[in-house]
């Protein structure tokens, strides 16, 4: 998805629901939220969602939760990296609105470029080619009208 994505989980995420949370750029959960990867109890595996969940939580945590199908709470989900913010259920809407406002403050071209950068760099080896590629990306973005206008606006304040 080229646009930023936000998962807001007020309650229970099971199986695919956990995968959807993991696939989003930013994830917010209520302190009442629970998560469970229950596929092994059904005689299957979380294959389709596994790349997203493993990237979010790490292989070690996935070994535990894929194999045991235990339920874990929002605090554990945050500790593991599945969610970024935990709030009370009463405040989840306002927390989501704050995150959306922050996302909307970003420039669309820069948001798209940042998402591409993360995907391209996350598994790349740190070498001269990567350093040159990231510098090139910055130079291309800085020379565009969106960046020039945003910088001019910033300097005029």
DSSP file (Angstrom, degrees, kcal/mol; ACC not computed):
  #  RESIDUE AA STRUCTURE BP1 BP2  ACC     N-H-->O    O-->H-N    N-H-->O    O-->H-N    TCO  KAPPA ALPHA  PHI   PSI    X-CA   Y-CA   Z-CA
    1    1 A X              0   0    0      0, 0.0     4,-0.1     0, 0.0     0, 0.0   0.000 360.0 360.0 360.0 120.1    0.0    0.0    0.0
    2    2 A X        +     0   0    0      2,-0.1   113,-0.2   113,-0.0     2,-0.2   0.815 360.0  70.6 -69.8 -28.8    1.7    3.2   -1.1
    3    3 A X  S    S-     0   0    0      1,-0.1   105,-0.0   112,-0.1     2,-0.0  -0.538 100.9 -90.8 -84.5 154.6   -0.2    5.4    1.5
    4    4 A X        -     0   0    0     -2,-0.2     2,-0.4    99,-0.1    -1,-0.1  -0.344  43.7-148.7 -60.5 144.6    0.5    5.1    5.2
    5    5 A X        -     0   0    0     -4,-0.1    21,-1.8    18,-0.1     2,-0.4  -0.933  10.4-164.7-121.2 144.9   -1.6    2.5    7.0
    6    6 A X  E     -a   26   0A   0     -2,-0.4     2,-0.5    19,-0.2    21,-0.2  -0.992   5.2-157.0-131.2 124.3   -2.9    2.6   10.6
    7    7 A X  E     -a   27   0A   0     19,-2.7    21,-2.9    -2,-0.4     2,-0.5  -0.866   6.1-169.4 -98.3 133.9   -4.3   -0.4   12.5
    8    8 A X  E     -a   28   0A   0     -2,-0.5     2,-0.7    19,-0.2    21,-0.2  -0.955   5.4-174.9-124.1 110.0   -6.6    0.5   15.4
    9    9 A X  E     +a   29   0A   0     19,-3.0    21,-2.4    -2,-0.5    24,-0.2  -0.877  15.4 166.0-112.1 103.0   -7.3   -2.6   17.5
   10   10 A X  S    S+     0   0    0     -2,-0.7    22,-0.2    19,-0.2    -1,-0.1   0.728  71.0   2.2 -84.8 -21.3   -9.8   -2.1   20.3
   11   11 A X  S    S-     0   0    0      1,-0.2    23,-1.9    22,-0.1     2,-0.4   0.121 107.5  -8.9-132.1-120.7  -10.5   -5.8   21.1
   12   12 A X  E     -c   34   0B   0     21,-0.2     2,-0.5    23,-0.0    23,-0.2  -0.784  41.2-170.1-102.1 134.0   -9.4   -9.2   19.9
   13   13 A X  E     +c   35   0B   0     21,-2.6    23,-1.7    -2,-0.4     2,-0.4  -0.989  12.1 179.6-116.9 125.3   -7.2  -10.0   17.0
   14   14 A X  E >   -c   36   0B   0     -2,-0.5     3,-1.9    21,-0.2     2,-0.3  -0.993  53.1 -43.9-129.3 131.0   -7.0  -13.7   16.1
   15   15 A X  T >> S+     0   0    0     21,-3.1     4,-1.7    -2,-0.4     3,-1.1  -0.315 136.6  23.9  58.6-113.7   -5.0  -15.2   13.2
   16   16 A X  H 3> S+     0   0    0      1,-0.3     4,-2.4    -2,-0.3    -1,-0.3   0.828 120.3  61.7 -54.1 -35.3   -5.6  -13.1   10.1
   17   17 A X  H <> S+     0   0    0     -3,-1.9     4,-2.0     1,-0.2    -1,-0.3   0.885 103.0  49.4 -59.5 -39.4   -6.4  -10.1   12.4
   18   18 A X  H <> S+     0   0    0     -3,-1.1     4,-2.5    18,-0.3    -1,-0.2   0.902 109.6  53.1 -65.0 -40.5   -2.9  -10.3   13.9
   19   19 A X  H  X S+     0   0    0     -4,-1.7     4,-1.9     1,-0.2    -2,-0.2   0.889 107.2  50.8 -61.3 -40.3   -1.6  -10.4   10.3
   20   20 A X  H  X S+     0   0    0     -4,-2.4     4,-0.9     2,-0.2    -1,-0.2   0.903 110.5  48.9 -65.3 -40.9   -3.5   -7.2    9.4
   21   21 A X  H >< S+     0   0    0     -4,-2.0     3,-0.8     1,-0.2    -2,-0.2   0.936 112.8  48.5 -61.2 -45.6   -2.2   -5.4   12.4
   22   22 A X  H 3< S+     0   0    0     -4,-2.5    -2,-0.2     1,-0.2    -1,-0.2   0.813 106.8  56.7 -65.6 -31.0    1.4   -6.5   11.6
   23   23 A X  H 3< S+     0   0    0     -4,-1.9    -1,-0.2    -5,-0.2    -2,-0.2   0.679  90.1  91.7 -77.0 -17.1    1.0   -5.4    7.9
   24   24 A X  S << S-     0   0    0     -4,-0.9   -18,-0.1    -3,-0.8     3,-0.1  -0.439  79.0-129.2 -79.4 153.4    0.1   -1.8    8.8
   25   25 A X  S    S+     0   0    0    -20,-0.3     2,-0.4     1,-0.2   -19,-0.2   0.882  95.4  21.8 -66.6 -39.4    2.8    0.9    9.1
   26   26 A X  E    S-a    6   0A   0    -21,-1.8   -19,-2.7     2,-0.0     2,-0.4  -0.989  72.0-162.3-132.7 138.7    1.6    2.0   12.6
   27   27 A X  E     -a    7   0A   0     -2,-0.4    57,-2.9   -21,-0.2    58,-1.6  -0.986   5.5-174.7-130.0 132.7   -0.5    0.0   15.0
   28   28 A X  E     -ab   8  85A   0    -21,-2.9   -19,-3.0    -2,-0.4     2,-0.3  -0.967   8.5-178.0-122.0 135.9   -2.5    1.2   18.0
   29   29 A X  E     -ab   9  86A   0     56,-2.5    58,-2.1    -2,-0.4   -19,-0.2  -0.966  25.8-119.3-133.7 151.4   -4.2   -1.1   20.5
   30   30 A X  E >   - b   0  87A   0    -21,-2.4     3,-1.8    -2,-0.3    58,-0.2  -0.500  33.5-112.0 -79.7 159.8   -6.4   -0.5   23.5
   31   31 A X  T 3  S+     0   0    0     56,-2.2    43,-0.3     1,-0.3    44,-0.2   0.607 120.0  58.1 -68.3  -8.8   -5.2   -1.9   26.8
   32   32 A X  T 3  S+     0   0    0     55,-0.3    -1,-0.3   -22,-0.2   -22,-0.1   0.475  83.3 114.9 -94.0  -5.2   -8.1   -4.4   26.5
   33   33 A X    <   -     0   0    0     -3,-1.8    41,-1.1   -24,-0.2     2,-0.3  -0.313  45.4-167.3 -69.8 148.0   -6.8   -5.8   23.2
   34   34 A X  E     -cD  12  73B   0    -23,-1.9   -21,-2.6    39,-0.2     2,-0.4  -0.944   4.8-155.1-132.4 157.5   -5.7   -9.4   22.9
   35   35 A X  E     +cD  13  72B   0     37,-2.7    37,-2.7    -2,-0.3     2,-0.3  -0.979  12.7 174.4-135.2 142.8   -3.8  -11.2   20.2
   36   36 A X  E     -cD  14  71B   0    -23,-1.7   -21,-3.1    -2,-0.4     2,-0.8  -0.949  25.0-159.1-154.7 130.2   -3.7  -14.8   19.2
   37   37 A X        +     0   0    0     33,-0.6     3,-0.4    -2,-0.3    32,-0.2  -0.811  30.4 163.5-104.9  86.8   -2.1  -16.8   16.4
   38   38 A X    >>  +     0   0    0     -2,-0.8     3,-1.5     1,-0.2     4,-0.5   0.295  32.0 112.6 -95.0   7.1   -4.4  -19.9   16.8
   39   39 A X  G >4>S+     0   0    0      1,-0.3     5,-2.1     2,-0.2     3,-2.0   0.841  71.4  59.3 -55.0 -40.9   -3.8  -21.7   13.4
   40   40 A X  G >45S+     0   0    0     26,-0.4     3,-1.0    -3,-0.4    -1,-0.3   0.789  98.5  60.6 -62.5 -24.6   -2.0  -24.7   14.9
   41   41 A X  G <45S+     0   0    0     -3,-1.5    -1,-0.3     1,-0.2    -2,-0.2   0.699 106.1  47.8 -72.0 -17.9   -5.1  -25.5   16.9
   42   42 A X  G <<5S-     0   0    0     -3,-2.0    -1,-0.2    -4,-0.5    -2,-0.2   0.336 123.2-105.8-101.0   4.1   -7.0  -25.8   13.7
   43   43 A X  T < 5S+     0   0    0     -3,-1.0    -3,-0.2     1,-0.3     2,-0.2   0.679  90.4  93.7  79.8  18.2   -4.3  -28.0   12.1
   44   44 A X      < -     0   0    0     -5,-2.1    -1,-0.3    -6,-0.1     2,-0.3  -0.649  67.4-121.5-127.0-174.8   -3.0  -25.3    9.9
   45   45 A X        -     0   0    0     -2,-0.2     2,-1.7    -3,-0.1     3,-0.3  -0.915  26.1-112.0-129.5 157.3   -0.2  -22.7   10.0
   46   46 A X     >  +     0   0    0     -2,-0.3     4,-1.2     1,-0.2    20,-0.0  -0.279  62.7 144.7 -82.5  53.5   -0.2  -18.9    9.7
   47   47 A X  H  >  +     0   0    0     -2,-1.7     4,-0.5     1,-0.2     3,-0.4   0.911  62.4  47.4 -63.1 -49.9    1.6  -19.1    6.4
   48   48 A X  H  4 S+     0   0    0     -3,-0.3     3,-0.3     1,-0.2     4,-0.2   0.875 120.8  37.0 -65.2 -38.4    0.1  -16.1    4.5
   49   49 A X  H >> S+     0   0    0      1,-0.2     4,-2.3     2,-0.1     3,-0.8   0.583  92.0  95.0 -88.4  -9.8    0.5  -13.7    7.4
   50   50 A X  H 3X S+     0   0    0     -4,-1.2     4,-2.9    -3,-0.4     5,-0.4   0.840  77.6  56.0 -57.1 -39.9    3.8  -15.0    8.5
   51   51 A X  H 3X S+     0   0    0     -4,-0.5     4,-1.5    -3,-0.3    -1,-0.2   0.901 114.0  41.3 -60.2 -36.2    6.1  -12.6    6.6
   52   52 A X  H <> S+     0   0    0     -3,-0.8     4,-1.8    -4,-0.2    -2,-0.2   0.908 117.6  45.4 -76.0 -43.2    4.3   -9.6    8.2
   53   53 A X  H  X S+     0   0    0     -4,-2.3     4,-3.1     2,-0.2     5,-0.5   0.915 114.2  48.2 -69.1 -42.8    4.1  -11.0   11.7
   54   54 A X  H  X S+     0   0    0     -4,-2.9     4,-2.3    -5,-0.2    -1,-0.2   0.903 111.4  51.0 -64.7 -40.2    7.7  -12.3   11.7
   55   55 A X  H  < S+     0   0    0     -4,-1.5    -1,-0.2    -5,-0.4    -2,-0.2   0.872 117.5  40.2 -63.2 -36.0    8.9   -8.9   10.5
   56   56 A X  H  < S+     0   0    0     -4,-1.8    -2,-0.2     1,-0.1    -1,-0.2   0.919 131.0  22.3 -78.2 -45.3    6.9   -7.1   13.2
   57   57 A X  H  < S-     0   0    0     -4,-3.1     4,-0.4    -5,-0.2    -3,-0.2   0.674 104.5-118.4-101.4 -20.8    7.5   -9.4   16.2
   58   58 A X     X  -     0   0    0     -4,-2.3     4,-1.9    -5,-0.5     5,-0.1   0.051  27.6 -85.9  91.8 153.3   10.7  -11.3   15.3
   59   59 A X  H  > S+     0   0    0      1,-0.2     4,-2.3     2,-0.2     5,-0.2   0.870 121.9  56.8 -64.2 -39.3   11.3  -15.0   14.7
   60   60 A X  H  > S+     0   0    0      1,-0.2     4,-1.3     2,-0.2    -1,-0.2   0.938 110.4  42.9 -62.5 -47.6   11.9  -15.8   18.4
   61   61 A X  H  > S+     0   0    0     -4,-0.4     4,-2.6     1,-0.2     5,-0.2   0.877 112.2  55.2 -65.3 -36.6    8.6  -14.5   19.6
   62   62 A X  H  X>S+     0   0    0     -4,-1.9     4,-3.0     1,-0.2     5,-0.5   0.860  99.9  60.0 -66.3 -34.3    6.9  -16.1   16.6
   63   63 A X  H  X5S+     0   0    0     -4,-2.3     4,-1.3     2,-0.2    -1,-0.2   0.939 111.4  41.4 -56.1 -44.9    8.3  -19.5   17.6
   64   64 A X  H  X5S+     0   0    0     -4,-1.3     4,-2.7     2,-0.2     5,-0.3   0.978 122.1  36.7 -66.4 -55.5    6.5  -19.1   20.9
   65   65 A X  H  X5S+     0   0    0     -4,-2.6     4,-1.1     1,-0.2   -28,-0.3   0.789 116.6  50.5 -78.8 -27.5    3.2  -17.7   19.7
   66   66 A X  H  <5S+     0   0    0     -4,-3.0   -26,-0.4    -5,-0.2    -1,-0.2   0.889 119.2  39.4 -68.8 -38.6    2.9  -19.7   16.4
   67   67 A X  H  <<S+     0   0    0     -4,-1.3    -2,-0.2    -5,-0.5    -3,-0.2   0.857 124.3  34.2 -83.1 -36.7    3.5  -22.9   18.3
   68   68 A X  H  < S-     0   0    0     -4,-2.7    -3,-0.2    -5,-0.2    -2,-0.1   0.740  84.5-145.8 -91.3 -22.9    1.6  -22.4   21.5
   69   69 A X     <  +     0   0    0     -4,-1.1    -4,-0.1    -5,-0.3    -3,-0.1   0.757  39.8 166.3  59.0  25.6   -1.3  -20.4   20.1
   70   70 A X        -     0   0    0     -6,-0.3   -33,-0.6   -33,-0.1     2,-0.4  -0.338  38.8-117.9 -66.0 150.4   -1.3  -18.6   23.5
   71   71 A X  E     -D   36   0B   0    -35,-0.2     2,-0.3    -3,-0.1   -35,-0.2  -0.750  32.9-168.4 -84.9 137.7   -3.3  -15.4   23.8
   72   72 A X  E     -D   35   0B   0    -37,-2.7   -37,-2.7    -2,-0.4     2,-0.1  -0.947  13.8-123.8-128.5 154.6   -1.1  -12.3   24.6
   73   73 A X  E  >  -D   34   0B   0     -2,-0.3     4,-2.4   -39,-0.2   -39,-0.2  -0.240  31.6 -96.0 -92.4 178.2   -2.2   -8.8   25.7
   74   74 A X  H  > S+     0   0    0    -41,-1.1     4,-2.3   -43,-0.3     5,-0.2   0.845 121.2  56.7 -64.0 -36.0   -1.5   -5.4   24.3
   75   75 A X  H  > S+     0   0    0      2,-0.2     4,-2.3     1,-0.2    -1,-0.2   0.921 110.7  44.3 -62.7 -42.2    1.4   -4.7   26.6
   76   76 A X  H  > S+     0   0    0      2,-0.2     4,-2.3     1,-0.2     6,-0.2   0.897 111.0  54.6 -67.7 -39.8    3.1   -7.9   25.3
   77   77 A X  H  X>S+     0   0    0     -4,-2.4     5,-2.1     1,-0.2     6,-1.2   0.883 110.8  46.1 -60.5 -38.3    2.2   -6.9   21.7
   78   78 A X  H ><5S+     0   0    0     -4,-2.3     3,-0.8     4,-0.2    -2,-0.2   0.915 110.2  52.3 -70.9 -42.5    3.9   -3.6   22.2
   79   79 A X  H 3<5S+     0   0    0     -4,-2.3    -2,-0.2     1,-0.2    -1,-0.2   0.865 111.9  47.5 -59.4 -36.1    7.0   -5.1   23.9
   80   80 A X  H 3<5S-     0   0    0     -4,-2.3    -1,-0.2    -5,-0.1    -2,-0.2   0.607 117.8-111.6 -82.1 -12.9    7.3   -7.5   20.9
   81   81 A X  T <<5S+     0   0    0     -3,-0.8    -3,-0.2    -4,-0.7    -4,-0.1   0.499  85.5 117.8  95.1   4.3    6.9   -4.7   18.3
   82   82 A X  S   <S+     0   0    0     -5,-2.1     2,-0.3    -6,-0.2    -4,-0.2   0.889  82.5  27.4 -70.9 -38.6    3.5   -5.7   17.0
   83   83 A X        -     0   0    0     -6,-1.2    -2,-0.3    -9,-0.2   -55,-0.2  -0.900  61.6-159.5-122.0 155.1    1.9   -2.5   18.1
   84   84 A X  S    S+     0   0    0    -57,-2.9     2,-0.4    -2,-0.3   -56,-0.2   0.750  76.8  31.2-100.5 -31.6    3.4    0.9   18.7
   85   85 A X  E     -b   28   0A   0    -58,-1.6   -56,-2.5     2,-0.0     2,-0.4  -0.990  57.2-167.0-135.2 136.8    0.9    2.6   21.0
   86   86 A X  E     +b   29   0A   0     -2,-0.4     2,-0.3   -58,-0.2   -56,-0.2  -0.995  20.3 164.3-121.4 130.4   -1.3    1.2   23.7
   87   87 A X  E     -b   30   0A   0    -58,-2.1   -56,-2.2    -2,-0.4   -55,-0.3  -0.850  42.7 -83.3-134.2 171.3   -4.1    3.4   25.2
   88   88 A X    >>  -     0   0    0     -2,-0.3     4,-0.8   -58,-0.2     3,-0.5  -0.363  42.0-113.4 -69.3 159.0   -7.2    3.0   27.2
   89   89 A X  G >4 S+     0   0    0      1,-0.2     3,-0.6     2,-0.2     4,-0.4   0.865 118.2  55.9 -61.8 -35.4  -10.3    2.0   25.3
   90   90 A X  G 34 S+     0   0    0      1,-0.2     4,-0.3     2,-0.1    -1,-0.2   0.799 114.0  39.5 -66.1 -28.6  -11.8    5.4   26.2
   91   91 A X  G <> S+     0   0    0     -3,-0.5     4,-2.5     1,-0.1     5,-0.2   0.438  85.5  97.0-101.7  -0.9   -8.8    7.2   24.6
   92   92 A X  H <X S+     0   0    0     -4,-0.8     4,-2.5    -3,-0.6     5,-0.2   0.872  83.8  51.5 -62.1 -37.7   -8.2    5.0   21.5
   93   93 A X  H  > S+     0   0    0     -4,-0.4     4,-2.3     2,-0.2    -1,-0.2   0.919 112.3  44.8 -64.4 -43.7  -10.2    7.3   19.2
   94   94 A X  H  > S+     0   0    0     -4,-0.3     4,-2.0     2,-0.2    -2,-0.2   0.869 112.9  51.3 -70.5 -34.7   -8.4   10.4   20.2
   95   95 A X  H  X S+     0   0    0     -4,-2.5     4,-2.2     2,-0.2    -2,-0.2   0.913 110.7  49.0 -65.0 -41.6   -5.0    8.6   20.0
   96   96 A X  H  X S+     0   0    0     -4,-2.5     4,-2.6    -5,-0.2    -2,-0.2   0.919 109.8  51.8 -62.7 -42.6   -5.9    7.4   16.5
   97   97 A X  H  X S+     0   0    0     -4,-2.3     4,-2.4     1,-0.2    -1,-0.2   0.884 108.3  51.8 -61.7 -38.8   -6.9   11.0   15.5
   98   98 A X  H  X S+     0   0    0     -4,-2.0     4,-2.1     2,-0.2    -1,-0.2   0.930 111.3  46.7 -62.7 -45.7   -3.5   12.3   16.8
   99   99 A X  H  X S+     0   0    0     -4,-2.2     4,-2.4     1,-0.2    -2,-0.2   0.902 111.7  51.0 -64.4 -40.3   -1.6    9.7   14.7
  100  100 A X  H  X S+     0   0    0     -4,-2.6     4,-2.8     2,-0.2    -1,-0.2   0.910 108.6  52.0 -63.5 -41.7   -3.8   10.5   11.6
  101  101 A X  H  X S+     0   0    0     -4,-2.4     4,-1.2     1,-0.2    -1,-0.2   0.908 109.4  49.9 -60.6 -41.6   -3.1   14.2   12.1
  102  102 A X  H  X S+     0   0    0     -4,-2.1     4,-0.6     1,-0.2     3,-0.3   0.917 112.1  47.5 -62.5 -43.0    0.7   13.5   12.2
  103  103 A X  H >< S+     0   0    0     -4,-2.4     3,-1.2     1,-0.2    -2,-0.2   0.913 109.6  52.7 -64.4 -41.9    0.4   11.4    9.0
  104  104 A X  H 3< S+     0   0    0     -4,-2.8    -1,-0.2     1,-0.3    -2,-0.2   0.730  99.8  63.9 -67.8 -20.8   -1.6   14.1    7.3
  105  105 A X  H 3< S+     0   0    0     -4,-1.2    -1,-0.3    -3,-0.3    -2,-0.2   0.708  88.1  89.8 -74.3 -19.6    1.1   16.6    8.1
  106  106 A X  S << S-     0   0    0     -3,-1.2     2,-0.4    -4,-0.6     3,-0.0  -0.428  89.6-107.5 -75.1 153.2    3.6   14.7    6.0
  107  107 A X     >  -     0   0    0      1,-0.1     4,-2.6    -2,-0.1     3,-0.3  -0.667  25.3-128.9 -81.6 133.9    3.9   15.5    2.3
  108  108 A X  H  > S+     0   0    0     -2,-0.4     4,-2.2     1,-0.2     5,-0.2   0.867 106.0  47.6 -54.0 -44.5    2.4   12.8    0.1
  109  109 A X  H  > S+     0   0    0      1,-0.2     4,-2.3     2,-0.2    -1,-0.2   0.886 113.4  48.3 -65.4 -38.0    5.5   12.3   -2.1
  110  110 A X  H  > S+     0   0    0     -3,-0.3     4,-2.6     2,-0.2    -2,-0.2   0.879 109.7  52.4 -70.1 -38.3    7.8   12.1    0.9
  111  111 A X  H  X S+     0   0    0     -4,-2.6     4,-2.2     2,-0.2    -2,-0.2   0.931 111.8  46.3 -61.6 -45.3    5.5    9.6    2.7
  112  112 A X  H  X S+     0   0    0     -4,-2.2     4,-2.2    -5,-0.2    -2,-0.2   0.920 113.8  48.2 -62.5 -44.5    5.5    7.4   -0.4
  113  113 A X  H  X S+     0   0    0     -4,-2.3     4,-2.5     1,-0.2    -2,-0.2   0.874 109.9  52.5 -65.6 -37.1    9.3    7.7   -0.8
  114  114 A X  H  X S+     0   0    0     -4,-2.6     4,-2.3     2,-0.2    -1,-0.2   0.909 109.4  48.9 -65.7 -41.5    9.8    6.9    2.9
  115  115 A X  H  X S+     0   0    0     -4,-2.2     4,-2.0     2,-0.2    -2,-0.2   0.919 112.7  47.8 -64.3 -42.3    7.8    3.7    2.6
  116  116 A X  H  X S+     0   0    0     -4,-2.2     4,-2.7     1,-0.2     5,-0.2   0.920 110.0  53.6 -61.7 -43.0    9.7    2.7   -0.5
  117  117 A X  H  X S+     0   0    0     -4,-2.5     4,-2.5     1,-0.2     5,-0.3   0.924 107.6  49.9 -58.3 -47.1   13.0    3.4    1.3
  118  118 A X  H  X S+     0   0    0     -4,-2.3     4,-2.2     1,-0.2    -1,-0.2   0.934 113.2  46.0 -59.1 -47.1   12.1    1.2    4.3
  119  119 A X  H  < S+     0   0    0     -4,-2.0     4,-0.4     1,-0.2    -1,-0.2   0.900 116.7  44.2 -64.5 -40.6   11.1   -1.7    2.1
  120  120 A X  H  < S+     0   0    0     -4,-2.7    -1,-0.2    -5,-0.2    -2,-0.2   0.828 121.1  37.9 -74.2 -31.0   14.2   -1.4   -0.1
  121  121 A X  H >< S+     0   0    0     -4,-2.5     3,-1.0    -5,-0.2    -2,-0.2   0.762  92.8  81.9 -93.2 -27.4   16.7   -0.9    2.7
  122  122 A X  T 3< S+     0   0    0     -4,-2.2    -1,-0.1    -5,-0.3    -2,-0.1   0.783 108.6  24.1 -57.8 -31.5   15.5   -3.2    5.5
  123  123 A X  T 3  S+     0   0    0     -4,-0.4    -1,-0.3    -3,-0.1     2,-0.2   0.410  98.4 110.6-111.3   0.7   17.1   -6.3    4.0
  124  124 A X  S <  S-     0   0    0     -3,-1.0     2,-0.2    -4,-0.2    -3,-0.0  -0.481  72.9-111.8 -78.4 144.9   19.9   -4.7    2.0
  125  125 A X        -     0   0    0     -2,-0.2     2,-1.2     1,-0.1     5,-0.3  -0.504  32.4-110.2 -71.9 144.6   23.5   -5.1    3.1
  126  126 A X        +     0   0    0     -2,-0.2     2,-0.3     4,-0.1    -1,-0.1  -0.651  69.5 128.4 -77.1 101.3   25.1   -1.9    4.4
  127  127 A X  S  > S-     0   0    0     -2,-1.2     4,-2.2     1,-0.0     3,-0.2  -0.832  75.4 -82.6-144.7-178.9   27.6   -1.3    1.6
  128  128 A X  H  > S+     0   0    0     -2,-0.3     4,-2.6     1,-0.2     5,-0.2   0.875 124.2  55.6 -60.0 -39.8   28.7    1.5   -0.8
  129  129 A X  H  > S+     0   0    0      1,-0.2     4,-2.3     2,-0.2    -1,-0.2   0.902 108.9  47.2 -62.0 -41.0   25.8    0.8   -3.3
  130  130 A X  H  > S+     0   0    0     -5,-0.3     4,-2.6    -3,-0.2     5,-0.2   0.914 111.5  50.7 -66.9 -42.6   23.2    1.2   -0.5
  131  131 A X  H  X S+     0   0    0     -4,-2.2     4,-1.9     1,-0.2    -2,-0.2   0.920 113.0  45.9 -61.0 -44.3   24.9    4.4    0.7
  132  132 A X  H  X S+     0   0    0     -4,-2.6     4,-2.4     2,-0.2    -1,-0.2   0.900 112.2  51.9 -65.1 -40.9   24.9    5.8   -2.9
  133  133 A X  H  X S+     0   0    0     -4,-2.3     4,-2.3    -5,-0.2    -2,-0.2   0.920 110.6  46.5 -63.1 -44.9   21.3    4.7   -3.4
  134  134 A X  H  X S+     0   0    0     -4,-2.6     4,-2.0     1,-0.2    -1,-0.2   0.884 112.8  49.9 -68.2 -36.6   19.9    6.4   -0.3
  135  135 A X  H  X S+     0   0    0     -4,-1.9     4,-2.4    -5,-0.2    -1,-0.2   0.905 110.3  51.0 -65.0 -41.0   21.8    9.6   -1.1
  136  136 A X  H  X S+     0   0    0     -4,-2.4     4,-2.6     2,-0.2    -2,-0.2   0.912 108.2  52.2 -61.6 -43.2   20.4    9.6   -4.6
  137  137 A X  H  X S+     0   0    0     -4,-2.3     4,-2.3     1,-0.2    -1,-0.2   0.919 110.5  47.8 -59.5 -44.6   16.9    9.2   -3.3
  138  138 A X  H  X S+     0   0    0     -4,-2.0     4,-2.9     1,-0.2    -1,-0.2   0.927 111.6  49.8 -63.1 -45.3   17.3   12.1   -0.9
  139  139 A X  H  X S+     0   0    0     -4,-2.4     4,-1.4     1,-0.2    -2,-0.2   0.905 111.5  48.9 -61.5 -42.5   18.7   14.3   -3.7
  140  140 A X  H  < S+     0   0    0     -4,-2.6     4,-0.4     1,-0.2    -1,-0.2   0.914 114.5  44.5 -64.1 -42.7   15.9   13.4   -6.1
  141  141 A X  H >< S+     0   0    0     -4,-2.3     3,-1.2     1,-0.2     6,-0.5   0.905 111.2  53.3 -69.5 -41.4   13.2   14.1   -3.5
  142  142 A X  H 3< S+     0   0    0     -4,-2.9    -1,-0.2     1,-0.3    -2,-0.2   0.782 106.0  54.3 -65.2 -26.6   14.9   17.4   -2.3
  143  143 A X  T 3< S+     0   0    0     -4,-1.4    -1,-0.3    -5,-0.2    -2,-0.2   0.553  91.2  97.3 -85.7  -5.5   14.9   18.7   -5.9
  144  144 A X  S <> S-     0   0    0     -3,-1.2     4,-2.3    -4,-0.4     5,-0.2  -0.374  85.0-113.3 -82.1 162.0   11.2   18.2   -6.4
  145  145 A X  H  > S+     0   0    0      1,-0.2     4,-2.7     2,-0.2     5,-0.3   0.843 112.4  58.0 -64.7 -35.2    8.5   20.9   -6.0
  146  146 A X  H  > S+     0   0    0      1,-0.2     4,-2.1     2,-0.2    -1,-0.2   0.939 111.8  40.9 -61.5 -46.2    6.9   19.3   -3.0
  147  147 A X  H  > S+     0   0    0     -6,-0.5     4,-2.6     2,-0.2     5,-0.2   0.914 114.7  51.0 -68.1 -44.6   10.1   19.4   -1.0
  148  148 A X  H  X S+     0   0    0     -4,-2.3     4,-2.3     1,-0.2    -2,-0.2   0.924 112.7  46.7 -60.1 -44.2   11.1   22.9   -2.2
  149  149 A X  H  X S+     0   0    0     -4,-2.7     4,-2.4     2,-0.2    -1,-0.2   0.904 112.9  49.0 -65.5 -41.6    7.7   24.3   -1.3
  150  150 A X  H  X S+     0   0    0     -4,-2.1     4,-2.3    -5,-0.3    -2,-0.2   0.900 112.3  48.3 -65.5 -40.3    7.7   22.6    2.2
  151  151 A X  H  X S+     0   0    0     -4,-2.6     4,-2.5     2,-0.2    -2,-0.2   0.904 111.6  49.5 -66.5 -41.3   11.2   23.9    2.9
  152  152 A X  H  X S+     0   0    0     -4,-2.3     4,-1.5    -5,-0.2    -2,-0.2   0.908 111.6  49.3 -63.7 -41.6   10.3   27.4    1.8
  153  153 A X  H  < S+     0   0    0     -4,-2.4     4,-0.3     1,-0.2    -2,-0.2   0.914 111.2  49.7 -62.2 -43.4    7.2   27.3    4.0
  154  154 A X  H >< S+     0   0    0     -4,-2.3     3,-1.3     1,-0.2    -2,-0.2   0.920 111.0  48.7 -62.6 -44.2    9.2   26.1    7.0
  155  155 A X  H 3< S+     0   0    0     -4,-2.5    -1,-0.2     1,-0.3    -2,-0.2   0.752 105.6  58.8 -70.1 -23.5   11.8   28.8    6.5
  156  156 A X  T 3<        0   0    0     -4,-1.5    -1,-0.3     1,-0.2    -2,-0.2   0.480 360.0 360.0 -84.6  -1.8    9.1   31.5    6.3
  157  157 A X    <         0   0    0     -3,-1.3    -1,-0.2    -4,-0.3    -2,-0.2   0.440 360.0 360.0 -97.5 360.0    7.8   30.7    9.8
